[in-house]
């Protein structure tokens, strides 16, 4: 009975972890460039159950002990193995804002049509930004230009160029440029003159990336600079988390938690009967 409490309790902890992850996905459904998370679970080592103590009488009336009969494996609960990020691409949304940029070479869907040919897709690419902790990577292209003309994220992190320098969008007179364009290769043009090129990179192993606040951090491995990232100006990549799908998952998680909770209650009642009635001394 005590083992049943532990098994059900472990199941409740797993469902709580899933609920936290799903709730975070729902909260970021409208966050541009957000990548949803999924929970991977694994079971504790199972136990092999056998039926013991059976006997039968032979023709002479002698009792004979029978060998154990294998019943089968018994699960002992589950545990969270890892929380992994789904790096699949989101849909593109037109904003018309010149500082909004999206990477479109992975075959995004725009108005129901694939932008790029499937044979030309590469592994998912990222903008590179400079933070106090070093280079970080993001799919969120909702950039801004500060008073000094530096292209930066909403969090204030400068966007890096292919020369590993901050990008200053200025006119010849040193003032912030009101009008600039970004071509599909990430080249930034002011008055038809190239001033910088966005640094777009991809990783052969996306599992080497982990979330760190608003950005991604590389745990290991080197990246490759993308020469033709397919930048689209005036568009944003939306979150790849679907509100309806996440709500359905959340309902399933809550029901699974309630089921484990009922098992705990049932085990508690059995223990109460065993202690108060079966084990009582009269």
SETOR-414016 format. One record per residue (C-alpha): y, x, z; residue in one letter. Coordinates in steps of 0.5 Angstrom, whole numbers, padded with zeros to 4 digits, always signed. Layout:
% SETOR-414016
YXZA;...
% end
This chain:
% SETOR-414016
+0000+0000+0000X;+0005+0006+0002X;+0003+0009-0005X;+0005+0002-0008X;+0012+0003-0005X;+0013+0009-0008X;+0011+0007-0015X;+0016+0001-0015X;+0021+0005-0011X;+0021+0011-0017X;+0021+0005-0022X;+0028+0002-0019X;+0031+0009-0019X;+0029+0010-0026X;+0032+0003-0028X;+0039+0005-0024X;+0039+0011-0028X;+0038+0007-0035X;+0044+0002-0032X;+0049+0008-0031X;+0048+0011-0038X;+0048+0004-0041X;+0054+0002-0038X;+0058+0008-0040X;+0056+0007-0047X;+0058+0000-0047X;+0065+0002-0044X;+0066+0007-0050X;+0064+0002-0055X;+0071+0003-0058X;+0072+0010-0056X;+0073+0014-0063X;+0068+0019-0064X;+0064+0017-0058X;+0056+0019-0058X;+0052+0014-0054X;+0047+0017-0049X;+0039+0015-0048X;+0035+0016-0042X;+0028+0020-0043X;+0023+0018-0038X;+0016+0021-0036X;+0010+0019-0031X;+0008+0022-0025X;+0001+0025-0026X;-0004+0019-0026X;-0010+0019-0021X;-0017+0017-0023X;-0020+0012-0019X;-0027+0011-0018X;-0031+0006-0014X;-0035+0009-0008X;-0040+0007-0003X;-0045+0002-0007X;-0052+0002-0006X;-0058-0002-0008X;-0065-0003-0005X;-0071-0001-0009X;-0078-0004-0010X;-0080-0001-0003X;-0074-0004+0000X;-0071+0003+0001X;-0063+0003+0000X;-0061+0008-0005X;-0054+0010-0006X;-0051+0009-0013X;-0047+0015-0016X;-0039+0013-0016X;-0037+0009-0022X;-0031+0011-0026X;-0025+0005-0026X;-0020+0009-0030X;-0013+0012-0029X;-0008+0009-0024X;-0001+0011-0025X;+0004+0013-0020X;+0011+0012-0022X;+0016+0014-0027X;+0022+0019-0027X;+0028+0021-0031X;+0026+0027-0035X;+0033+0028-0039X;+0039+0024-0042X;+0040+0026-0049X;+0046+0025-0054X;+0045+0021-0060X;+0049+0025-0065X;+0048+0020-0071X;+0054+0018-0075X;+0059+0012-0073X;+0062+0008-0078X;+0069+0010-0081X;+0075+0005-0079X;+0082+0006-0083X;+0088+0007-0079X;+0093+0009-0084X;+0096+0014-0079X;+0096+0021-0082X;+0094+0025-0076X;+0088+0021-0076X;+0082+0025-0079X;+0075+0024-0080X;+0069+0028-0082X;+0065+0024-0088X;+0060+0029-0091X;+0054+0026-0087X;+0054+0019-0091X;+0058+0015-0087X;+0058+0008-0088X;+0065+0005-0091X;+0065-0003-0092X;+0058-0003-0093X;+0057+0003-0098X;+0055+0010-0097X;+0061+0015-0098X;+0057+0021-0100X;+0050+0022-0103X;+0044+0022-0099X;+0042+0029-0102X;+0049+0032-0100X;+0048+0031-0093X;+0048+0036-0088X;+0048+0037-0080X;+0053+0033-0077X;+0060+0037-0076X;+0065+0038-0071X;+0072+0039-0070X;+0074+0045-0066X;+0079+0045-0060X;+0082+0050-0056X;+0081+0049-0048X;+0082+0053-0042X;+0074+0054-0042X;+0074+0056-0049X;+0072+0053-0055X;+0070+0046-0055X;+0067+0041-0061X;+0069+0034-0062X;+0068+0028-0067X;+0074+0025-0065X;+0080+0026-0070X;+0085+0022-0067X;+0090+0028-0066X;+0097+0028-0065X;+0103+0033-0066X;+0107+0035-0060X;+0114+0037-0060X;+0113+0044-0062X;+0109+0041-0068X;+0102+0043-0066X;+0096+0039-0068X;+0093+0037-0062X;+0088+0032-0059X;+0090+0026-0054X;+0088+0030-0048X;+0093+0036-0050X;+0088+0041-0053X;+0090+0045-0059X;+0086+0044-0066X;+0084+0050-0069X;+0084+0053-0076X;+0079+0057-0080X;+0083+0063-0077X;+0082+0061-0070X;+0089+0060-0069X;+0093+0053-0067X;+0096+0049-0072X;+0103+0048-0073X;+0105+0043-0078X;+0113+0045-0079X;+0117+0045-0085X;+0121+0051-0088X;+0127+0050-0083X;+0122+0050-0077X;+0122+0043-0076X;+0116+0038-0075X;+0114+0036-0081X;+0115+0028-0082X;+0110+0028-0088X;+0104+0032-0089X;+0097+0031-0092X;+0090+0034-0091X;+0085+0034-0097X;+0077+0033-0097X;+0076+0041-0095X;+0081+0041-0089X;+0087+0044-0092X;+0093+0042-0089X;+0099+0042-0094X;+0106+0041-0092X;+0111+0040-0099X;+0105+0042-0103X;+0104+0049-0099X;+0098+0050-0095X;+0100+0052-0088X;+0093+0052-0085X;+0085+0050-0086X;+0082+0046-0081X;+0076+0049-0077X;+0070+0045-0078X;+0063+0047-0076X;+0056+0045-0075X;+0050+0047-0071X;+0043+0048-0073X;+0040+0045-0067X;+0044+0039-0064X;+0040+0039-0058X;+0044+0046-0056X;+0050+0041-0055X;+0052+0038-0049X;+0058+0033-0046X;+0063+0036-0042X;+0069+0031-0041X;+0072+0029-0048X;+0068+0034-0052X;+0062+0038-0053X;+0060+0044-0050X;+0055+0049-0054X;+0050+0051-0049X;+0047+0056-0054X;+0046+0058-0061X;+0051+0060-0066X;+0055+0055-0071X;+0056+0055-0078X;+0063+0054-0081X;+0063+0048-0086X;+0067+0050-0093X;+0067+0043-0095X;+0067+0038-0089X;+0069+0032-0093X;+0076+0030-0089X;+0078+0023-0090X;+0086+0023-0087X;+0088+0016-0084X;+0081+0014-0082X;+0077+0015-0075X;+0070+0015-0074X;+0068+0010-0069X;+0063+0010-0063X;+0056+0010-0065X;+0054+0005-0059X;+0053-0002-0061X;+0056-0007-0056X;+0050-0012-0058X;+0045-0007-0057X;+0047-0004-0051X;+0048-0011-0048X;+0041-0013-0050X;+0038-0006-0047X;+0042-0007-0040X;+0039-0014-0039X;+0032-0011-0040X;+0034-0006-0035X;+0036-0011-0030X;+0030-0015-0031X;+0026-0009-0030X;+0029-0007-0024X;+0028-0014-0021X;+0021-0013-0022X;+0020-0007-0019X;+0024-0010-0013X;+0019-0016-0012X;+0014-0011-0012X;+0017-0007-0006X;+0018-0014-0003X;+0011-0016-0004X;+0008-0009-0001X;+0013-0010+0005X;+0010-0017+0006X;+0003-0014+0006X;+0004-0008+0010X;+0007-0013+0015X;+0001-0017+0015X;-0004-0011+0016X;+0000-0009+0022X;+0002-0015+0025X;-0005-0019+0024X;-0010-0015+0022X;-0009-0009+0026X;-0007-0013+0032X;-0011-0012+0039X;-0013-0018+0042X;
% end
